[in-house]
Every structure is written in structure tokens, then in C-alpha cells.
Amino acid sequence: MVGSIDNDFCGTDMTIGTDSALHRIIEVIDAIMTTAQSHQRTFVLEVMGRHCGYLALVSALACGADWVFLPESPPEDGWEEQMCVKLSENRARKKRLNIIIVAEGAIDTQNKPITSEKIKELVVTQLGYDTRVTILGHVQRGGTPSAFDRILASRMGVEAVIALLEATPDTPACVVSLNGNHAVRLPLMECVQMTQDVQKAMDERRFQDAVRLRGRSFAGNLNTYKRLAIKLPDDQIPKAWHGMGHCHSVQQMELACARDPVLARLLFCRPIATWLSSTWGRPAAGMNAAVRSAVRVGIADGHRMLAIYDGFDGFAKGQIKEIGWTDVGGWTGQGGSILGTKRVLPGKYLEEIARQMRAHSINALLIIGGFEAYLGLLELSAAREKHEEFCVPMVMVPATVSNNVPGSDFSIGADTALNTITDTCDRIKQSASGTKRRVFIIETMGGYCGLPGQHGGPRGWSRCCIHFRRALRHQGSAGASPECQSNVEHLTEKMKTTIQRGLVLRNESCSENYTTDFIYQLYSEEGKGVFDCRKNVLGHMQQGGAPSPFDRNFGNQNLCQSYGVDHCETQGGPGQRKKIYH
């Protein structure tokens, strides 16, 4: 298992400790951005990464930095002038601060070091901006581990033990790595050789090879940052093709489809007004980062972008506004949903929504939300036969703390909620450590999905986690369920040891009968004289707060992928279009 905050080992998408280091960095950047905006300053932040720029890259992507310096991808010759032009353009757009992220091992194309002091001197000399340098140093290694790192370490530890049990004297050494969402085993020496090849490529100034060897995650983050951070002049933005004209009839669309097997390719090739709305279900941290990403990628591709406020209700009432590149500046680190959220389905507004789509020439819909957004998209797709305005590409990006959208392993906002639950459990643990013989009953969100409690529980030393698919089963006509009785007996024995505390996590919808109050009263009665109980309903605090680095990065990546035309295909005969989900 690889533990390194630099994430500099090839073969794994993430090493243990990297996410926690990103948390420390983003906490500092968020605090610095407030003072930088107040004083209209430029800040140069140096983060760790002597041979790998992962921390600098993801930090820049998560905070919307103006410029980033990486050892794997040094700036082109003449970068000094280009950076100064970029900073001055941002100030001209009434941006009151500039953030520059520098990796500890940043170099130029000649392998000469680029230091934070050199950058400060350049900005002060060329632009005259009030500039400060902050070197984070070893603060990035400290603090409590994030929820992601606790889960990653637990999964890798289990996989490592299984690998040892299955190994024979002839089995080659392996390393437990993270590939997507799965713990996998890779040959150790191949990964070591690949890691050494990265440094060799940088020494030989083969920087494209160095980025490729870092893996798809690093390369994807770098491409995403370039798309979101740099706005081309209007005359350099690629102009869309107008071959389709204003075709709102099914017959015209089918004719265009006959010219190209991918109809969405044609639809996305003309200027489109894309619906961007994070308005379904509960708010989720990272929605604003997703909207920012969608707006900027759309504008960079030559499209006209519209934002809809207050969901389907606002859509029907015409609460539609064109949104530009600078309008979404600073949205990455803001929690909640700036566009507003409403848990209203479009069924009773179909006529009004179709009228608004026709009036604003909307040619594609981008929906950001939870399970309600999923249902809303199904209703719009089902209404295509009655309303030809709905015969356009529709893409949904899952964003919900419950992580309950079908077809997706993870949703935007779930990581932030997990960190909130984990932090709360840590605080309760400190409280319980001072008060002996106490059991806490904690209720988490999640609807009919048990991920928040299931993942938050083991990271918060819980004894029992009760969610919808693992609800306590009552057997017989009297007494508690066998599982509940077993938990009480275990807690009773636990109070006889040095660890005299307990924690039970309950999902809000796990059972109609085993409510939080019932479990609290049951444990209080069964444990009378041995331990006492307290209950805590976390509630809407799980939806609030600034988004975690993972959710910011996840939102940016998801929205960039949502514009991929390869996901937009047609099906069926005339009058039918494939329902598109992402």
C-alpha cells in the first residue's frame, strides 16, 4: 500500500494521505481568498510536490487559481509575459484577487527551478500588484484524515491482507492500488519502473511523456484546468456550424440524423442555449463548481449558455438568464446552490416549459441534481411525443448527498456530507471520552440509500450502522430483534473494558418502526445501570458547508465529460430520441 501526500506513485489513482493534504491546502486557500479579496492582493502559494505536481494541480482546479506551475508540465517560453497578461485581464474583469499555485519542484522548459519568490518579484515589477507569498510547508501533512482517506486506507488494508493470504512463495510482489472505484493489485516492480520513468522523462525534457506516465487522472485534471482557467478572445473561439438552422420539428431532426449517425453531434455543433440548473432534490456541495465548469466549457466551445433559477417552477415562469464567463467566477468554493433548489417535478408544467424552450431557442438541457432530477428527466423524455421541443439532448449530472442516483457510483456532494458526518462523530468521540459509559444514537441523511451512514459509521468508530437495506428485523411477538439484542450485549461487555463508549448510526429512512426515538428508548432501557444514551440528529448540516476538494474536482470533471458527444446517440424511428444520462 502506498502512503504519500504527493500522490507521486504511478499505477494508482490516489495514494493514502493525498486527500487529507488537499483538505489542508483548500482550507488555507479559502481563508487566504477572503483577505486577498478585501485588500485586492495577489497571493503566491507554494505547496508540496518536489517531483509531482498533483497537489498543486488539483488545488488550482478546486479553487479556480489564475495560474499553476507544475514540474510535469512547465510553462512555455515567454510565460512571464503570458502570466502578467492573464492576471491583468482578470483584474480588468473586476476580479479583486489573483491566486497563483506553485509546486515545490516547479521548473521551466529548461529544467530551471521556478520559485515563489521569483514569481512575486515578477508580478510586483511588471504589474505593480500588492503580492504576498505563503509557503504551506508541513501543515499539509498534519491534521485528522479525511473521510476519503479513511475509506481508502480501510479498503486497501483489507485487499492487502487478502493478497497475503492468497499469495504463495512464487507469487511476485504486488502493490494495492486504486483504479477508479476499485482496489486492485498491480506488479510492484512495474509500478516502480513507471514512477522512475516519469522523472527520467522530465530530466530529458519529454514533458508530454511525463504527463502521460502520471496516468489518466493527472492528464484529465490538467486538461480540465486548461479548459476552465483560460478564456480565449472572442475572435478565437471556434464558431459553431449553422447547418441545421432552427429545426424544432421531429422530421427535420430525423433528416439531420440521416446525415450523421450521431444526431447530438449536429445539435452541439451550432450555438446552443444550455439549461444549467442545480435545482432538484436537496442542495449538495459542489453544485456551484459543476455549474461554473459547464458554463465555461460551453462558452469555450462557442455556445450560448443560459441559467434557470428555482428549478422547473422557475423554468415555467421564465426565470431564465444568460450567464457568462465572469458571472461564475468564484463559484467553485461556495456551498449550496446559487441557482436555487426546488423539489418540484415538471409534470404539471410541461406546456409552459415547452413554450419557454421554444421562445429561448433552447437546444440542449443540462440537469444537475439528485433523484428528483432523475425522475424529472424521465418525465421530459416521456413527453417528447407530445412536445417536440423536448426532442433535444438531455444530460443529467448526479449531485446529491444521498448518493442514490441509479447508474453512478458516486454523486457530487456525497464526499462533503461524509466529511461532515465523520467530523461530527470525531467530536462526539471526544465528548464521550470525557463521559464514561455513554452510547450515542446518531441519525444521518440518505433517504433509501445507506451510504452516508454506512461509510460515515466505520470512519467514526460506530458499533452498529442501520440503513434501509440492513434494517433491524423484528422476530417474534415480544422483545427486540436478535440483532438489536446482540448489539446491546456487545455494548454491555464493551463498558467493562477501557473503551467505555459506543456509537450507533441510523439512516433516516431505514425503518418505519425502528425510529431514532425508539432505538434511543430501547438502548436506554436495555442498558439501564450499565450505560446511558444520547441521541443526535445531524439534519441539514450535512447539506451545508464549503465543498470538499473531491467534490469540487468531481464537479469540474463531470461537467467537462457531459459535453462529450460520444454519449449522445439516437435510437428508434421517427419521433424518438435516446434518453441521455451521464
C-alpha positions, -999 to 999 in steps of 0.1 A, spaced: 0 0 0 13 34 -9 10 62 16 22 96 2 6 130 2 23 139 -31 4 111 -50 36 105 -69 35 67 -73 24 55 -107 -2 28 -110 -28 42 -86 -52 70 -90 -48 81 -54 -24 73 -26 -33 73 11 -29 108 26 -33 128 -6 -70 138 0 -62 149 36 -34 171 23 -57 186 -2 -82 194 26 -54 213 45 -44 232 13 -80 242 4 -88 253 39 -58 277 37 -67 289 2 -103 296 12 -91 316 41 -65 335 20 -90 343 -7 -111 363 17 -82 385 28 -69 388 -7 -102 400 -20 -105 425 8 -71 440 1 -71 434 -37 -39 414 -35 -21 387 -54 -11 356 -35 15 331 -45 10 298 -26 37 271 -26 25 236 -19 44 203 -16 53 182 -46 91 181 -52 88 156 -81 50 156 -87 26 184 -92 -6 166 -83 -13 187 -51 -7 219 -70 -28 209 -100 -59 197 -80 -57 227 -57 -56 251 -86 -86 233 -101 -105 233 -68 -101 270 -61 -101 284 -96 -65 296 -95 -53 320 -122 -20 302 -128 -3 270 -117 33 258 -120 39 220 -123 72 200 -127 55 177 -153 40 204 -174 62 236 -173 50 268 -189 61 276 -224 89 300 -232 77 336 -226 54 325 -198 63 356 -178 45 379 -203 16 355 -207 10 352 -170 11 390 -165 -14 394 -193 -37 368 -178 -35 385 -143 -42 419 -158 -71 406 -178 -87 391 -147 -83 424 -129 -99 442 -158 -129 419 -154 -133 434 -119 -117 404 -102 -103 417 -69 -77 390 -63 -52 367 -81 -42 332 -69 -10 315 -82 -3 280 -71 33 268 -73 45 232 -68 76 228 -47 95 213 -76 82 236 -104 106 241 -133 106 257 -167 112 240 -201 150 242 -195 146 224 -162 155 256 -142 136 260 -110 107 284 -107 104 297 -72 76 315 -54 99 345 -47 108 348 -84 71 349 -93 64 375 -66 92 397 -79 79 393 -115 43 404 -106 55 433 -85 79 445 -111 57 441 -142 23 449 -128 29 467 -95 3 445 -77 5 441 -39 18 405 -37 23 381 -9 39 346 -7 26 318 15 45 286 19 23 259 34 51 235 43 45 206 67 10 218 77 -1 197 47 10 166 65 -9 172 97 -45 171 109 -71 144 110 -75 122 79 -104 129 56 -133 106 51 -119 96 17 -86 86 32 -101 66 60 -122 47 35 -93 43 11 -69 30 38 -95 6 51 -103 -9 17 -66 -11 7 -58 -27 41 -84 -54 35 -72 -61 0 -36 -63 12 -44 -89 38 -64 -109 12 -34 -107 -12 -11 -120 16 -34 -149 24 -37 -159 -13 0 -155 -21 25 -183 -24 63 -183 -22 63 -179 -60 39 -150 -62 56 -118 -74 54 -88 -51 24 -66 -58 11 -31 -48 -25 -25 -38 -37 4 -60 -69 24 -66 -83 21 -101 -115 42 -105 -135 29 -76 -119 -4 -71 -89 -17 -51 -67 -37 -75 -33 -54 -73 -5 -45 -97 30 -58 -101 52 -38 -78 83 -36 -100 63 -24 -130 49 5 -110 83 14 -96 98 14 -131 70 36 -144 75 60 -115 112 62 -123 104 68 -160 84 99 -151 114 115 -135 136 104 -164 112 119 -189 113 153 -170 151 152 -169 151 147 -207 125 174 -211 99 150 -226 71 166 -206 42 152 -226 55 117 -219 58 126 -182 21 137 -181 11 105 -199 30 83 -175 14 100 -145 -19 84 -155 -53 93 -168 -63 111 -136 -34 135 -138 -38 141 -175 -76 146 -172 -72 171 -144 -46 191 -164 -68 192 -195 -98 203 -174 -78 231 -157 -67 244 -191 -102 245 -204 -117 262 -173 -89 287 -165 -80 302 -198 -106 322 -218 -98 327 -254 -105 360 -271 -139 361 -287 -124 361 -322 -105 329 -314 -135 309 -300 -145 283 -326 -177 293 -343 -204 267 -344 -218 253 -376 -253 265 -386 -262 237 -410 -292 226 -390 -308 260 -388 -337 264 -364 -352 229 -367 -377 221 -339 -397 195 -358 -391 158 -355 -390 154 -392 -362 180 -396 -343 163 -368 -346 129 -383 -334 143 -416 -303 157 -399 -298 124 -381 -297 106 -415 -268 128 -425 -248 118 -394 -253 87 -372 -248 109 -341 -276 134 -340 -262 151 -309 -230 159 -328 -250 181 -351 -271 196 -323 -240 205 -304 -223 219 -335 -245 250 -335 -247 277 -309 -270 263 -282 -286 276 -251 -279 250 -225 -300 247 -194 -279 247 -163 -298 241 -132 -289 226 -98 -324 227 -86 -338 192 -79 -337 173 -46 -317 186 -18 -288 210 -21 -254 194 -24 -219 210 -20 -202 211 -54 -232 221 -74 -218 255 -80 -185 241 -91 -204 220 -116 -223 250 -130 -191 270 -133 -175 242 -152 -204 237 -176 -207 275 -183 -171 279 -192 -167 247 -212 -199 257 -232 -186 292 -239 -152 279 -249 -169 256 -274 -189 286 -289 -223 280 -273 -246 305 -257 -253 295 -221 -285 301 -201 -291 295 -164 -325 287 -149 -334 297 -114 -356 277 -90 -360 246 -110 -390 236 -131 -411 261 -114 -387 289 -124 -384 274 -159 -421 275 -164 -422 311 -152 -394 322 -175 -367 328 -148 -340 323 -174 -309 344 -177 -279 343 -200 -248 336 -180 -212 345 -190 -176 335 -182 -171 360 -154 -205 355 -139 -194 322 -124 -161 334 -111 -155 324 -75 -184 298 -76 -161 268 -71 -157 271 -33 -192 282 -25 -216 256 -9 -252 251 -16 -268 261 -49 -266 297 -61 -292 289 -88 -316 277 -61 -332 243 -54 -368 231 -55 -381 196 -52 -407 200 -80 -412 177 -109 -421 190 -144 -453 170 -149 -477 199 -144 -455 224 -162 -449 207 -195 -468 232 -216 -451 262 -200 -417 246 -202 -421 237 -239 -432 273 -245 -401 287 -228 -378 263 -247 -393 275 -280 -391 311 -270 -354 309 -260 -344 285 -287 -330 260 -262 -314 231 -280 -300 211 -251 -307 206 -214 -281 200 -187 -296 190 -154 -277 189 -121 -294 173 -92 -304 142 -72 -331 115 -77 -358 141 -83 -337 154 -113 -335 118 -125 -373 115 -123 -378 149 -139 -356 139 -168 -377 108 -173 -409 129 -174 -394 152 -200 -382 123 -221 -416 106 -219 -433 139 -231 -413 140 -264 -442 126 -285 -465 154 -273 -439 182 -272 -413 182 -300 -394 209 -281 -382 182 -258 -365 163 -287 -331 176 -278 -301 162 -260 -306 159 -222 -278 152 -198 -280 147 -161 -251 151 -137 -258 134 -103 -255 158 -73 -269 146 -40 -256 139 -5 -276 107 -5 -257 92 -35 -289 74 -46 -290 81 -84 -290 49 -105 -261 44 -128 -235 63 -108 -210 50 -82 -207 85 -67 -226 118 -67 -214 153 -63 -219 164 -27 -216 129 -11 -180 134 -1 -186 167 17 -215 151 36 -194 122 46 -167 145 59 -194 164 79 -206 131 94 -170 120 101 -161 153 118 -192 152 139 -185 116 150 -150 127 159 -163 155 181 -188 132 198 -160 107 204 -141 134 223 -173 142 243 -178 105 251 -142 101 261 -148 125 289 -181 110 300 -177 73 305 -203 46 299 -223 65 272 -238 54 239 -247 79 212 -275 73 186 -269 94 155 -293 98 126 -279 106 92 -295 116 59 -296 93 29 -332 86 21 -333 50 9 -296 48 3 -274 40 33 -240 53 20 -237 83 43 -242 62 74 -225 31 61 -193 50 52 -195 76 79 -200 49 106 -168 29 103 -148 61 99 -164 73 132 -158 42 154 -195 31 153 -206 -2 168 -237 -5 145 -249 11 113 -286 7 104 -297 17 69 -326 8 46 -311 -24 32 -299 -35 66 -329 -25 87 -333 -44 120 -357 -73 116 -381 -80 144 -387 -116 150 -414 -129 173 -442 -111 191 -422 -99 221 -388 -84 227 -363 -66 205 -348 -80 173 -320 -105 177 -295 -82 160 -305 -53 183 -302 -76 214 -268 -87 202 -257 -50 199 -269 -43 234 -250 -73 248 -218 -62 229 -221 -27 243 -226 -41 278 -194 -61 275 -176 -32 260 -183 -10 290 -163 -34 311 -131 -26 291 -111 6 289 -132 18 259 -163 28 277 -183 44 248 -204 34 219 -220 48 187 -250 37 167 -256 53 133 -292 51 118 -303 61 83 -333 84 84 -355 61 63 -342 27 74 -374 16 91 -409 30 99 -408 12 133 -372 14 144 -371 52 146 -343 72 162 -365 78 192 -374 41 195 -338 29 193 -328 56 219 -355 44 243 -347 7 236 -310 11 243 -317 33 273 -339 6 288 -317 -24 280 -286 -6 292 -300 8 324 -275 6 351 -247 -2 327 -246 28 303 -268 58 294 -278 70 259 -279 103 240 -293 109 205 -282 134 179 -300 141 146 -274 157 122 -301 170 99 -294 197 73 -259 204 85 -249 176 61 -260 197 31 -241 228 42 -205 239 43 -179 245 17 -175 216 -8 -146 193 -2 -117 192 -27 -130 159 -40 -165 173 -47 -150 204 -64 -128 183 -86 -156 158 -92 -180 186 -103 -155 201 -127 -146 167 -142 -182 155 -146 -194 187 -164 -165 186 -188 -174 150 -196 -211 159 -200 -202 177 -232 -188 146 -248 -208 140 -280 -199 103 -279 -226 98 -252 -253 114 -274 -267 89 -298 -301 82 -314 -324 53 -312 -357 42 -326 -377 55 -355 -392 90 -363 -402 109 -333 -380 90 -309 -347 102 -294 -325 83 -270 -327 94 -233 -293 106 -224 -279 103 -189 -244 108 -175 
